[in-house]
Amino acid sequence: MWDLPRQGGRSRSGRRRHRPGGWPAAVLALVLAAGAAGCGGGSAEGATGQRPATASSAAAGSGARAASQEARPRQEPQAPAPDQPIPGSAAELARVLASTDKALKAAIDEWRRTGDPGKGRPPEPVVLHALYQQRIYRHLARNPRLAERVRKRLPSRLAASVKANVTAVADLFALTRPVSGPIRFKVGEPEPADVLLRHFRAAERRFGVDWEVLAAIMLVETKFGRIRSPSHTGAQGPMQFMPRTWAAYGMGGDVHDPRDAVMGAANYLRATGAPRDYDRALWMYNHSKRYVNAVKLHAREMKRDRRAYYAYYNWQVFVLTTKGDRRLTGPGL
């Protein structure tokens, strides 16, 4: 199965629970990328090694160097390969995490400034940095002692973000069983990032449920709609609704339509306690304290920095098997 939690069975009354969430695709990842390369400046000395004789000649030489440097293309950090090795030592892993975080945020800023997150696919640097980050977080979630040593070597703000993401991934890992047989699931491309963001914000305006919470649920459930198959219990759509729950809260929409699904989820969360009591509402969505914690941690990261949403949007679908991780979406497949 997809790093998905086991479906909760029956309630205390003995009746089958018909909550929306079937299983979360617990694939976490921020980014980690390669470091930036520096550029050296030219010498102000002439061919003989002597300094310019006059201030005007020095200024001329300085201007020529500036023009030469300005003409050079700016060197950006090289994006990691889809299968980039993860460093083994805590010190090196901390260095790579820090450089990846910086490179990912820069790539996201460039995407939003010169591209259009409301149309088409994300640029390659964003996708590759986000995938590397995701793979590192998954690795740290399986190695908590290493994760602790890495965090101690990071600046406080980044260390807090790493702790939140690694904890969320570990919580979702705890709800999964490795798959031993064939993997047969449908996957596809999600709607553009800013199209989904408009859905989340529209639902927030209508129902008062934080858009970051709705985004975190879609991240955990289906990786923003990349997973197209129903869960083994019959939950459907990008927000994973059971049929009877959708009939009650879907407002006549299409459970497979991202906008309708987000509106239905916000309607259900509002009816079960949000925004006054997110713990209760999320627990009603999926009866697991670990699930509740993971969603809240991801939502908190998006509240702290909008760029976390764009990073999460680029996390890919992994299946946890008895032989290790198997990635089903993203570059290099």
C-alpha positions as a printed NumPy array, in Angstrom:
array([[  0.   ,   0.   ,   0.   ],
       [  1.007,   3.596,  -0.41 ],
       [  2.473,   4.538,   2.906],
       [ -1.167,   4.649,   3.877],
       [ -2.568,   4.13 ,   7.351],
       [ -4.716,   1.175,   8.144],
       [ -8.384,   2.009,   7.866],
       [ -9.984,   2.277,  11.319],
       [-12.538,  -0.493,  11.742],
       [-15.631,   0.043,  13.854],
       [-16.709,   2.619,  16.383],
       [-17.485,   1.973,  20.002],
       [-21.135,   1.42 ,  19.077],
       [-20.105,  -1.412,  16.77 ],
       [-21.164,   0.423,  13.628],
       [-18.802,   0.859,  10.72 ],
       [-17.255,   4.323,  10.707],
       [-17.953,   6.28 ,   7.529],
       [-15.441,   9.036,   7.93 ],
       [-13.991,  10.757,   4.84 ],
       [-10.324,   9.814,   5.098],
       [ -9.514,   6.332,   3.857],
       [ -5.756,   6.416,   3.989],
       [ -3.098,   9.095,   3.781],
       [ -0.35 ,   8.79 ,   1.246],
       [  2.325,   9.58 ,   3.724],
       [  5.091,  10.764,   1.528],
       [  7.021,  13.578,   3.072],
       [  9.523,  15.732,   1.638],
       [ 10.878,  19.208,   1.608],
       [ 14.003,  19.736,  -0.333],
       [ 17.622,  19.346,  -0.438],
       [ 19.78 ,  20.516,  -3.205],
       [ 23.373,  21.078,  -4.151],
       [ 25.428,  24.015,  -2.935],
       [ 26.094,  27.168,  -4.894],
       [ 29.354,  27.674,  -6.748],
       [ 31.323,  30.886,  -6.242],
       [ 32.936,  33.086,  -8.883],
       [ 36.405,  34.566,  -8.692],
       [ 37.159,  38.144,  -9.781],
       [ 39.861,  39.198, -12.23 ],
       [ 43.102,  40.9  , -11.182],
       [ 43.385,  44.698, -11.332],
       [ 47.014,  44.391, -12.309],
       [ 48.327,  44.622, -15.882],
       [ 50.258,  42.043, -17.824],
       [ 53.495,  43.12 , -16.144],
       [ 52.068,  42.643, -12.664],
       [ 52.233,  46.404, -11.97 ],
       [ 49.244,  48.38 , -10.646],
       [ 47.631,  51.048, -12.881],
       [ 49.522,  54.35 , -12.808],
       [ 46.455,  56.606, -12.553],
       [ 43.093,  56.655, -10.894],
       [ 41.379,  56.938, -14.278],
       [ 43.063,  53.81 , -15.595],
       [ 42.151,  51.979, -12.399],
       [ 38.529,  53.051, -12.834],
       [ 38.607,  51.916, -16.432],
       [ 39.958,  48.521, -15.426],
       [ 37.364,  48.236, -12.682],
       [ 34.576,  49.108, -15.096],
       [ 35.796,  46.524, -17.594],
       [ 35.836,  43.84 , -14.914],
       [ 32.335,  44.78 , -13.787],
       [ 31.064,  44.633, -17.362],
       [ 32.774,  41.282, -17.876],
       [ 31.275,  39.846, -14.692],
       [ 27.833,  41.231, -15.505],
       [ 27.961,  39.541, -18.898],
       [ 28.621,  36.151, -17.331],
       [ 25.517,  34.002, -16.75 ],
       [ 24.677,  33.678, -13.088],
       [ 25.514,  30.234, -11.737],
       [ 22.602,  28.632,  -9.909],
       [ 22.928,  25.663,  -7.558],
       [ 22.819,  22.441,  -9.509],
       [ 19.602,  20.49 ,  -8.965],
       [ 20.103,  16.987,  -7.567],
       [ 19.418,  13.889,  -9.64 ],
       [ 16.214,  11.96 ,  -8.854],
       [ 18.32 ,   9.25 ,  -7.191],
       [ 20.898,  11.563,  -5.586],
       [ 22.625,   9.688,  -2.724],
       [ 21.757,  10.769,   0.809],
       [ 24.851,  11.532,   2.938],
       [ 25.587,   9.124,   5.76 ],
       [ 27.134,  11.442,   8.339],
       [ 25.121,  13.869,  10.438],
       [ 27.449,  16.767,   9.644],
       [ 27.267,  16.293,   5.886],
       [ 23.525,  15.645,   5.974],
       [ 22.973,  18.866,   7.93 ],
       [ 25.029,  20.782,   5.372],
       [ 23.068,  19.288,   2.495],
       [ 19.732,  19.943,   4.195],
       [ 20.609,  23.589,   4.722],
       [ 21.781,  24.096,   1.141],
       [ 18.755,  22.232,  -0.208],
       [ 16.346,  24.298,   1.85 ],
       [ 17.944,  27.474,   0.529],
       [ 17.997,  26.259,  -3.075],
       [ 14.402,  25.024,  -2.96 ],
       [ 13.088,  28.3  ,  -1.589],
       [ 15.023,  30.225,  -4.221],
       [ 13.632,  27.985,  -6.976],
       [ 10.096,  28.447,  -5.649],
       [ 10.543,  32.218,  -5.502],
       [ 11.787,  32.199,  -9.103],
       [  8.853,  30.024, -10.182],
       [  6.334,  32.391,  -8.607],
       [  8.102,  35.506,  -9.892],
       [  8.779,  34.551, -13.514],
       [  6.586,  31.501, -14.086],
       [  2.925,  30.772, -13.482],
       [  2.021,  28.247, -10.739],
       [ -1.571,  28.533, -11.986],
       [ -0.692,  26.902, -15.301],
       [  1.353,  23.948, -16.428],
       [  3.909,  21.945, -14.498],
       [  6.481,  23.206, -11.992],
       [ 10.005,  23.915, -13.273],
       [ 12.535,  21.107, -12.997],
       [ 14.674,  22.679, -10.213],
       [ 11.643,  22.912,  -7.912],
       [ 10.633,  19.32 ,  -8.63 ],
       [ 14.12 ,  17.887,  -8.109],
       [ 14.941,  19.838,  -4.956],
       [ 11.57 ,  18.944,  -3.439],
       [ 12.026,  15.265,  -4.244],
       [ 15.473,  15.224,  -2.643],
       [ 14.095,  16.929,   0.446],
       [ 11.273,  14.431,   0.657],
       [ 13.647,  11.481,   0.382],
       [ 15.852,  12.909,   3.136],
       [ 12.907,  13.406,   5.478],
       [ 11.807,   9.84 ,   4.888],
       [ 15.332,   8.662,   5.674],
       [ 15.466,  10.701,   8.893],
       [ 12.009,   9.489,   9.948],
       [ 13.394,   5.953,   9.907],
       [ 16.538,   6.997,  11.802],
       [ 15.454,   9.184,  14.757],
       [ 18.896,   9.257,  16.401],
       [ 20.465,  10.506,  13.197],
       [ 17.666,  13.05 ,  12.838],
       [ 18.419,  14.414,  16.307],
       [ 22.143,  14.764,  15.519],
       [ 21.317,  16.533,  12.262],
       [ 18.937,  19.003,  13.925],
       [ 21.59 ,  20.024,  16.468],
       [ 23.777,  21.183,  13.585],
       [ 21.13 ,  23.364,  11.932],
       [ 20.021,  26.967,  12.54 ],
       [ 17.099,  27.082,  14.975],
       [ 14.38 ,  27.96 ,  12.457],
       [ 15.404,  25.252,   9.99 ],
       [ 15.858,  22.764,  12.846],
       [ 12.262,  23.405,  13.948],
       [ 10.994,  22.84 ,  10.411],
       [ 12.989,  19.631,  10.062],
       [ 11.634,  18.355,  13.375],
       [  8.04 ,  19.08 ,  12.318],
       [  8.356,  17.351,   8.954],
       [ 10.289,  14.337,  10.213],
       [  7.771,  13.869,  13.039],
       [  4.852,  14.044,  10.605],
       [  6.447,  11.493,   8.284],
       [  7.219,   9.167,  11.185],
       [  3.621,   9.434,  12.44 ],
       [  2.296,   8.412,   9.042],
       [  4.853,   5.612,   8.719],
       [  3.482,   4.207,  11.986],
       [  0.065,   3.845,  10.329],
       [  1.278,   1.822,   7.351],
       [  1.967,  -1.796,   6.501],
       [  4.617,  -2.61 ,   3.894],
       [  3.258,  -4.124,   0.688],
       [  4.588,  -7.542,  -0.251],
       [  2.653,  -8.267,  -3.45 ],
       [  2.136,  -6.529,  -6.786],
       [  1.436,  -2.789,  -6.765],
       [ -1.617,  -1.839,  -8.824],
       [ -2.627,   1.777,  -8.351],
       [ -3.598,   4.57 , -10.691],
       [ -1.67 ,   7.823, -10.481],
       [ -1.853,  11.048, -12.463],
       [ -0.834,  14.7  , -12.609],
       [ -2.4  ,  17.05 , -10.043],
       [ -4.129,  20.293, -10.96 ],
       [ -1.71 ,  23.278, -11.048],
       [ -0.588,  24.493,  -7.643],
       [ -2.347,  27.858,  -7.715],
       [ -5.563,  26.332,  -9.052],
       [ -5.677,  24.088,  -5.987],
       [ -4.741,  27.043,  -3.792],
       [ -7.781,  28.937,  -5.089],
       [ -9.982,  25.958,  -4.154],
       [ -8.549,  25.89 ,  -0.621],
       [ -9.035,  29.628,  -0.143],
       [-12.583,  29.573,  -1.499],
       [-13.449,  26.826,   0.983],
       [-11.831,  28.818,   3.795],
       [-13.955,  31.869,   2.95 ],
       [-17.158,  29.82 ,   2.861],
       [-16.663,  27.559,   5.875],
       [-13.995,  29.25 ,   8.006],
       [-11.631,  26.252,   7.846],
       [ -7.968,  27.253,   7.41 ],
       [ -6.822,  26.662,   3.866],
       [ -3.543,  25.245,   5.184],
       [ -5.44 ,  22.48 ,   7.005],
       [ -7.33 ,  21.57 ,   3.835],
       [ -4.081,  21.547,   1.86 ],
       [ -2.396,  19.35 ,   4.483],
       [ -5.245,  16.827,   4.267],
       [ -4.961,  16.604,   0.477],
       [ -1.183,  16.249,   0.814],
       [ -1.491,  13.389,   3.278],
       [ -4.402,  11.646,   1.551],
       [ -3.463,  11.692,  -2.131],
       [ -0.405,  13.908,  -2.703],
       [ -2.644,  16.664,  -4.046],
       [ -4.614,  14.3  ,  -6.252],
       [ -1.788,  12.246,  -7.723],
       [ -3.349,   9.056,  -6.341],
       [ -6.423,   8.211,  -8.406],
       [ -7.317,   4.772,  -7.04 ],
       [ -9.891,   4.31 ,  -4.264],
       [ -8.659,   3.019,  -0.925],
       [ -9.097,  -0.616,   0.008],
       [-12.205,   0.404,   1.988],
       [-13.753,   2.401,  -0.861],
       [-12.751,   5.983,  -0.005],
       [-12.623,   8.069,  -3.176],
       [-11.377,  11.311,  -4.647],
       [ -8.504,  13.671,  -3.82 ],
       [ -9.812,  14.195,  -0.266],
       [-10.741,  10.485,   0.233],
       [-14.42 ,  10.369,   1.138],
       [-16.392,   7.282,   1.986],
       [-19.556,   7.171,  -0.196],
       [-22.058,   7.659,   2.634],
       [-20.103,  10.574,   4.107],
       [-19.883,  12.205,   0.7  ],
       [-23.619,  11.8  ,   0.207],
       [-24.161,  13.7  ,   3.467],
       [-21.54 ,  16.453,   3.085],
       [-20.586,  16.634,  -0.602],
       [-23.366,  19.114,  -1.428],
       [-24.247,  17.263,  -4.624],
       [-20.775,  17.637,  -6.138],
       [-18.429,  15.194,  -7.823],
       [-16.187,  13.448,  -5.289],
       [-13.434,  13.204,  -7.931],
       [-13.477,  16.925,  -8.777],
       [-10.785,  18.712,  -6.719],
       [-12.865,  21.839,  -6.069],
       [-15.963,  19.88 ,  -5.059],
       [-13.875,  17.566,  -2.884],
       [-12.215,  20.477,  -1.05 ],
       [-15.597,  22.132,  -0.452],
       [-17.016,  18.867,   0.862],
       [-14.055,  18.4  ,   3.203],
       [-14.414,  21.943,   4.565],
       [-18.136,  21.372,   5.048],
       [-17.479,  18.157,   6.972],
       [-14.723,  19.684,   9.128],
       [-16.935,  22.65 ,  10.015],
       [-19.771,  20.281,  10.965],
       [-17.463,  18.268,  13.235],
       [-15.862,  21.141,  15.145],
       [-13.5  ,  23.21 ,  12.998],
       [-12.202,  25.846,  13.28 ],
       [-12.949,  25.922,  17.007],
       [-11.641,  22.396,  17.623],
       [ -9.355,  21.092,  14.895],
       [ -8.274,  18.116,  16.984],
       [-11.827,  16.792,  17.129],
       [-12.634,  17.592,  13.492],
       [ -9.477,  15.929,  12.166],
       [ -9.984,  12.913,  14.404],
       [-13.471,  12.544,  12.943],
       [-11.893,  12.72 ,   9.493],
       [ -9.523,   9.879,  10.338],
       [ -9.62 ,   8.19 ,  13.736],
       [ -5.925,   8.399,  14.548],
       [ -4.031,  10.771,  16.821],
       [ -0.964,  10.322,  14.636],
       [ -2.955,  11.374,  11.584],
       [ -4.248,  14.449,  13.427],
       [ -0.725,  15.371,  14.492],
       [  0.737,  14.942,  10.993],
       [ -1.921,  17.137,   9.375],
       [ -1.494,  19.86 ,  12.   ],
       [  2.305,  19.85 ,  11.639],
       [  2.139,  20.219,   7.863],
       [ -0.476,  22.963,   8.165],
       [  1.696,  24.808,  10.678],
       [  4.657,  24.734,   8.292],
       [  2.534,  26.288,   5.542],
       [  1.352,  28.991,   7.938],
       [  4.968,  29.815,   8.836],
       [  6.107,  30.06 ,   5.23 ],
       [  3.891,  29.994,   2.138],
       [  6.719,  28.368,   0.192],
       [  6.162,  25.172,   2.189],
       [  2.898,  24.716,   0.285],
       [  4.736,  24.788,  -3.053],
       [  7.366,  22.395,  -1.718],
       [  4.716,  19.954,  -0.451],
       [  2.878,  20.244,  -3.753],
       [  5.93 ,  18.699,  -5.405],
       [  6.246,  15.726,  -3.062],
       [  5.779,  12.458,  -4.903],
       [  3.904,   9.216,  -4.304],
       [  5.892,   6.472,  -2.594],
       [  4.803,   2.959,  -1.725],
       [  6.364,   1.306,   1.286],
       [  7.136,  -2.298,   0.362],
       [  8.798,  -5.163,   2.193],
       [ 11.846,  -4.48 ,  -0.006],
       [ 11.963,  -0.729,   0.635],
       [ 10.509,   2.409,  -0.898],
       [  9.113,   2.406,  -4.406],
       [  8.343,   5.751,  -6.022],
       [  5.417,   5.87 ,  -8.459],
       [  5.454,   9.505,  -9.616],
       [  7.955,  12.203, -10.404],
       [ 11.107,  12.613, -12.503],
       [ 13.294,   9.8  , -13.751],
       [ 10.633,   7.103, -13.965]])
